[in-house]
Amino acid sequence: MTVRSPRRRSRSTSEPVPRKQPQQQRAAETVHAIVTAVERVLHSHGASGLTTNRIAEVAGVSVGTLYQYFPNKQALVGALQERVLAQLLDAFRAGLAAGATDPLPAVAARIAVSMVTLYQSQLPVHHWLIELRSEAQYQERFRRIVDQFVDELTAFLETRTDVTFTDKRAAAFATVTAVEGIANGVAARPGQIDVAAVAAEGARMIGGLYQGRER
């Protein structure tokens, strides 16, 4: 069975997007401070304590300045979601680039370890971000970013001469969703599990998706 990306939709006006993009360095630093404050407030106070007043206070800006860039709390949560997913995509791409000539199981394992390790290195707020995806109207955007991961891994597999299976997109989809599931499971249980052990076992399992699939 071939797995295909869903048809791309035009961006809805209800998506969690900033009011405006910073054009100067100082403005970019302000936006960075605001988004970092969202993460810090979620970590300290949870979703119920996430208010624009508290975010502005932690960021060291006025509420008016905050609203210059973000129209509501949903846009603030969306901006943090974007940052986290961009960092995951960077780790994902680094894993692909580093494994250009490595056996496929090693590539898949490296990607799994790097992404789970990235989750571990950040403040433990991912369980809140997962919970807030629907409230922040971020589900569709999240699906599109997952599709981007799948697209890039499919393209990587297309460059490999050691791949014998024909449905490379299905393999890419299975890999990405497996990594996502493991990372989300880790994020949903902050401080409750041995992340290193889970990352190692997840890497072994995901690498196994490609065992016996090469020449």
Buried (B, 14 or more C-beta within 10 A) or exposed (E): EEBEBEEEEEEEEEBBBBEEEBEEEEBEEBBBBBBBBBBBBBBEBEBEEBEBEBBBBBBEBEEEBBBBBBBEBBBBBBBBBBBBBEBBBEBBBEBBEBBEEEBBBBBBBBBBBBBBBBBBEBEBBBBBBBBBBEEBBBEBBBBBBBBBBBBBBBEBBEEBEEBEEEBBBBBBBBBBBBBBEBBBBBBBEBEEEEBEEBBBEBBBBBBEBBEEBBE
